[in-house]
Amino acid sequence: MGRLDSPILTDGERGFRAINSYLEPTSLEAGTVEISENMRLEGDLASVRKGIEFKAGDVTLTYAGDERVFASTLFSDPATGTEFIAVATKNKVILWNDSNNTGIDIAYPVGEVVASGDNASFVQAMEKLILFRGENKTPLEWDGDYTSPTAFVVKQNASPIAGRVQCPSTNFGTFFANRLIVPQPSDSQYTVIASDLLDTDNFYAAESQFRINRGTADRLIGFTPYLENQLIVFFRNSIHLINNIALTNSAAVFEITRQHGCVARKSIAASGPQIYFLSDDGVFTLQQGLDPAKNLGVAISKVSGEALPLSQPIQDQFADVNYAHADKACGIVFDNKYYLACPTGSSTTNNKIFVYDILQTSWTSVDSFPAGFQIDDFVTVLHGSNPQKRRLFAVSDKGWHLIEESTTDITGTIGSASTTSTAISAKLKTRSFTFGNIDVKSWKRGQLGCQVQNGDQLPSR
C-alpha cells in the first residue's frame, strides 16, 4: 500500500448484549443493537427465540364469549408439592398439569358464576384457593383437596368474632405473614385490611385496617410482599410501605415516592430485593436502601425509587404502549429475565412482550406473536423429575401456552385439539459502524457469521 492510499479500517461486533433504540445508531456502543425483535441475546450470541406451544386442547370446555378463561394462578398442594395451573371459567375452575392433561374440574356453588366484568383473580391461602370476583360478588373458596374434589363454597362468615368483619368482596389479595391482605373497597378506594393470623374469615379493622394516602384522588392498584414482614403498596400516583405486617397493632405506613405510581397490578414482579413495575413513564424499579441508623453499608429492607426509568434505552418503543389499556399489562421474573406483556399500537390486549435480561442488565428483545394471540397473565409450574424445573406459561382467554419451547408458534383454543403453526419472524439490526469517525468511507466487504437449520430463511441487507 502506497503512502497516499487510504488506510484499511475495520469495525464489527464480537457479540450482542443489549438494545438501545433511544439513541442514534451511530452513537451506540459495541455490542448494542438498534432493533431486536423475537431474539434472545445471551452471552455473546444472538438467536431467534423459541416458540409458544398450546397445551389446553384436552380439557373439557367449549369456548364462547361468556365461556372462557377469566383468571389464572399457580396452585400448589402443601402436602405433596404437586403444582397445577388453576384457571377460572364461567362455571368451574380447571386444574391442569402434565400429569392431568385433561384437567380436574372444580365446580362453583349452584347459581354462582364468573363473568368478564368481575375482574376475577385468585389467591392461595395455606391449602385453600380463594377466587375474588369483584366488589359486587362474594368470594368463593375451595378446600384444596384435588384427589376427591368437592365444589367451591361461598366465602361468607355469618358470625365474625366480636369486632371483626368477614372477608371483603374485592378484586385481588395476597397471603403474606400468615394473613390474607386485601383491598377494602366498601370502606374506600385507598383502604387495605389484613385478616387475623391464620384466619382468612375474620378481619379486625381496629388493628389491621390501613387508610393510605387518604384525602387524595389516588387509588389502590396492587401490593407485593417485601423483606422483613413489609408490604409495598402501589397506588396509581404514589408508592407506600407498611412495616411489621405480622403484628399489625404495631405496624406503620411510610411513603416511598409520589413521583410516580403503578399502571398495572400484574406488572409488579420481584427479583430478590428489586421490584419491577410499569408506570406512566415506562418501567421503573424499587431498590433496597440503607438504614442510616445502622452501620454504614449494612443493607436492610428500606426501599427507594429510581430517578430514571429502567426502560430508558427503549423508551421510544414504550411510547407505543397503548396506555388506555395498559392496566392489563402483566409481568413476571423467570429464567433471570423480566417478561412484561403490554398492549401496543391500537391493540387493546397484551400483544407484545418486552424482555429485560437481568444477567445482561439490559433489554434484549421485543417479542410479537401471531395475530389474535394475547397474554392475560403468566404462570410458572414445576415440570419433570430429577431434576424438576419450572416452565413458563402465558395464559389468555383461550387457554394456556408454554413459552420458550417450540421451533414455531403453535396456537389454539381451549377444549379443541386443532392448532395452528406459525413460523417465527425475527429481526436484528446492528448499530451503525463508523470506524471511529463519521467521515465518508469506501466500503469494501463485510462478513456475517451465523448458524441456520434446514428450512430457515436469512435475508440480510
N, C-alpha and C positions, 0 to 999 in steps of 0.2 A: 504494500500500500504506500503510495507516494505521500509526501508531506502535505500536499494540498487536498488529498482525498478526504471525504467525510469519514470521521471515525465511526466504527461499528458500536452501536449501543444495544444493550439487551435489557429486557424487563419481563416480569412474569410473576406467577404465583407458585409457591411451594405447597399451598394448602388453602382451604376456605374455612372460615370460622364464624362469620357474622354478616348480617345485613345492615346496611346503612343507606336508606333511600332518601334520608332527610338532607344530606349534604350533596354537593355537586360530585359527579363521578370522578372528576379529575383530582379531587382533593381527598379521596378515600385512602386509607392506609392499606398496606399489603395484607392480604387475607380477607379483606372486606369486599362484599359483592353489593351491587346495586339492587338486584332483584333475585329472590329465591322463592319459587313457588312449587309446592309439593316436593320439597327437597329435605334432606337431612344433612347437616354439616357437623360431622362428628370426627374428632381427631383432626386430621388434615384433609379428610376425604369428603366429597360431596356426592350424595347418592339419592336416587329417587325414593321417596317414602314408600313404605309398604301399604297395601290397600286395606280397605274395610271388608268385613265378611259378615253377612247376615246370619243370625243364629236363632231367630224367633219363629221359624217356619213350622215347627212341630207342635206348638201349643194350640189349645182349642180356643179360638176367638175369631169372629167374623168382623173384620174392620169396617167401621161405618163412622159417620160424623159424630155420633154420640157414644160409639163403642170403640175405644182406642186406649192407648196408654196416656194416663194423666199425670203420673208421678212415679218416681223410681228411687231406690236406695239399695244399699247393701244390708242384708240381714245375716247375722252370724249367730249360730247356736252356741251359747256359752258352755254347754256341757261337752260338745264334741268338736267344736271349732269348724263345723261344716258351714260353708257360706253359700248364699244364694243372691241372685238379683231379684229383688221384690218390686213388682210393678202394680200400680193401681189402675184398674179398668172401671167400667161403669158399675158392674155388679159383683166384682170379685178382685182379690189380689192373686197374682200368679207368682209363685216362687220357681226360679229356674237356675239350674247349673248344669255342668256337663253330664253329671250322673242322673239328672232328672230332666232330660231334654224335652219331654212333653209337658213339663211344668206341673206344679202342685197347686191346685185351686183352693183358695180360702174364701168362702162366701161372706158377704156382708149380712147383717141382720135384715129380716124381711122389711121391705119398704125403704131401705137406706141405699143411696146411690152416690156416685161421684160424677160430677159434670165439669165441663171446661171452665165455667165461671167460678168454681170453688177454689181455684189456685191451690190445689192439694199438694201436700208434702208428707213425708214420713219422718219419724224419729224412732230409733230403738232405745228403749229404757230398760236396762237389765235384760231379761229374757223376752220382754214383751215388745210388740211392734204397734206403734200408735200412728194413726192416719188422721192428719188435720185436714179439714175441709172448709176452711174459711170462717168468717165471723158469724155466718148465719146457720151453720150446721154444727152439731155436736161432734167432737172427735170420736173415732172408732178405735177399738183396742183388740188385739189378738194375743193369746197367751203364749205363742211361740212354739207350740208342740206340733211339728210338721209330720211326725210319724203317725199320729192319729188325729188329724186336724179337725178342729171344730171352728165354727164361724166366728167372725169378729163380733164384738158386743159394743153397744153404745157406751162411751166412757162418761158415765154420769155417777155422781156421788150425792145421793139424796140426803145424806146425813153427814155433812162435813163436821170435823172436830170443831169444838167451840172456837169462834173467831176466825175459822178458816172458810175458804171458798173452794168449789170444785174446779177442775181443770178448765181454763177459759176456752171458748171457741175462737180459734185463731188460724193463721196460715202456716206457721212453722214453729219449730222449737229445737232445743238441743239438750242432751243429757250429759251433765258435767258435774263433777264433785258430788256424785250421788244425788243430784237434784235435777228435776225436769225444769228447764228455764224456757219461758215463752213470752211473747208479747201479750199484753192485756188490752186489746182494743176497746173493750167495754168501758175501760177507765179513761184512756186517752191514746193518741197515736204515738206517744213517746214513753209509754209505761212498759217496764219489764218486771216480771214477777217470777219467783223461784218457788218450787214445791218444798215441802218438808223433806228431810233426809230419808231416802229410800222409800218415799211415799208419793207417787205421782197423782194421787187423788185429793190431796189436801194442800192448799196454798195459803200461807199466813201473811196477809197484807201488812200487818203491823210491823213485821220484821223483815220481810222478803220482797217488798214492793219498792221499785225504784222508778221515780218520775224524772227522766233525764232531759235536760235542756228545756224545761217547762217554760211555757210562755212564748215560744218561738214558733215559726212556721215550719220548723224542721220536722221530719218524721222518721220513724224507725225503719231501717232496711234489713238489718241482719246482725248476727253476732257470732263470735267464734271463741272457743276456749283458748287460754294462753297459760304461760308458765305460772307456777306458784298460786294456783287456785284463783286466777284472774280471768275475767271475761272482757274481751274487747267488743264494744257495741258500736256498730256502724249506723249512722244516720245519713240522710240524703245530703246534708251540707256540713257535717261535722263527725268527729270520731271521739269516743269516750271509753273509759275503762272502769270496771267495777272490781275492786280488790276483795280478797278474803271471801269468795263466794261460798266457801264451805261453811262459814259461820256468818250468816247474813246479818245477825244482830249487831255485828261489829264491822260490817262492810261499808265502804265509802265509794263515791263516784268521782272520777277525775277526768278532766277534758284533756285529750291528746292534741287535737287540732280542730280549728274551724276554717282552715284554708280550703279544704276540700272534703267531700264525703264519698259515699259509695253509691254507684248507679244500680248495681245488680247484686242481690244477696248471694246468688250461686256463683258469682265471680270470685268470692273470697276463698282463698286457699293458702295453706301454710306449708312452709318448708323449714323445719327447725324453728328458730325464733323469728323467722322472716315471714311476713304476711303479705300476700299479693291481693290486689283488688282493682276493679275498674272504676274510675271516676269520670267526671265530665271532661277532664283534661288528659285522658289516657290512663295507662296502668301505673299505679303507684305502689310503693311498698312501705310497710312499717318495720322498723328495725329495733332490735334490742338496744336499750340505752344503758347508762351507768348511773348508779345511785351516788350522789355526791356525799352522802352521809357515811358511805363505806370507803374502804381503802381504794385509792386510785387504781383503776384497771380491773376492779372486781365487777364482772358483769352480772347484773341481776335483772329481773324482769320489768324494768322500766321500759317504756315504749316511746319512740319518737318517730315522727313522719319525715319523709324526704321532701326536699325543696323541688327537685327536678323529677319528672316522670320517668319511670323505667322504660317507657315506650319512646323516649326521645329519638333514638336512631331511626325509628319508622313512624314518627309522629304524623307524617304526611299520609300514611296508609290508615292510621287510626282516624284521620279526618273523614274517611269514607264510611266509618261506622254509622249505622242508622240509629242515632241516639233516641229517636222517638220510640224505638222498640228495644233499646239496649238493656232495659230491666230484665230481659230474658237471657242475657249473657250468662254463661256458666264456665267455670274453670276448675282445674284440678292439677295437683302436682303428682307426676308419675314418671318413673324412669329418669329421674333428675331433669325433668322438663316441666314447665308450666304451660299447660294447654288452655287456651282461652277461646271459646267459641262465641262469635258475635254475629249480629245481622249487619250486612254491609250493603251499600248502594240502596236500592229500593226494596230489598228483602225485608220482610217483617219477622223472619225467623233466623236462627243462627245458621248461616250458610258457609262460614269460613272459620278456620282455626288459626290463631296466631300462636306460634311455638317459640317459647323462650327456653334456651338451653342453660340450665343452672351451672353446669360444669364449664361451659364456654363463657358464661356471664354475658350472653348476647342473644338477640333474636335471630333465629336461623331459618324460619320458613313461614309462609302464609299458605295454608292448605285450603284447597277448594275441592268440591265433590260433585258427583253427577246431579243434574237438575232435579229438583224436588226433594233432595236429601237435606234433612235438618238435624240439629243436635239440641235436645232439650235439657240433657244432663249427662254427667259422666259417672260411671260406677266401676270400681275395681273389684275383682273376685279372684280368690285363690284357684289355681289350676294345677293338675298333675300331682305327682308324688316323688319324693326322693330325687331332687328337691321339689317342693311346692313353689310356685311362682305366681305372682299376681299378673292378671291381664286386664287391659283397659277396654271398657265398652262405652260406646256412645248410644244413649237411649233417646228415642224420639217417639212421637205419637204412633208410629208404625212398627215399633219393636226395638230391638237392640242389635247393634253391630259391633263386632270385635275390631278394635283399632290396631294398626301396625301388624297385620297378619298375612294378607293375601298378596298375590302379584298383580291383581286388578281390584277395582272397587266392585264388590258384589253386594247389591242392594235387594231388598224385598219388603214384603208387607206381612205383618204378624198374622199367623194362622194359615199362611199359604206357602207351599213348597216352591213356588215359582220365584226365580231370581233373575236379575239382570247383571251381566258382567260388563264393566266399562274400563277401557284402558286408562291408565293414569298419565295425564299430560303434565309434564314438569318443565320448569324454566329456570335457568341460572344465567344471570347477566353480570359479568365481572365489572370491576371498576375500569375507568379509562386509564390506559397505560401511557404515561407522559415521558418516561425515561428520564425523570428528574427535572424536566423543564417543559414549558408549553410552546417551544419553538416548532416551526414546520419541519417535518421529517419525511424522509423517503423510506416507505415500508418495504421490506424485502421478503420476509417469510415469518410464519408462525407455526407453533407446534401445540397440539392438544392431545393429552393422554387420557384415555377412558377405557372402561370395560363394559361391553354390552352383551346381551343374551340374544338368542335366536328370536327373531320377530320384533326386536326393538327398533325404533326409528330415532335417528340422532341428527336432526338438522342443526347446522351451525352457521353463524354469519358474524 
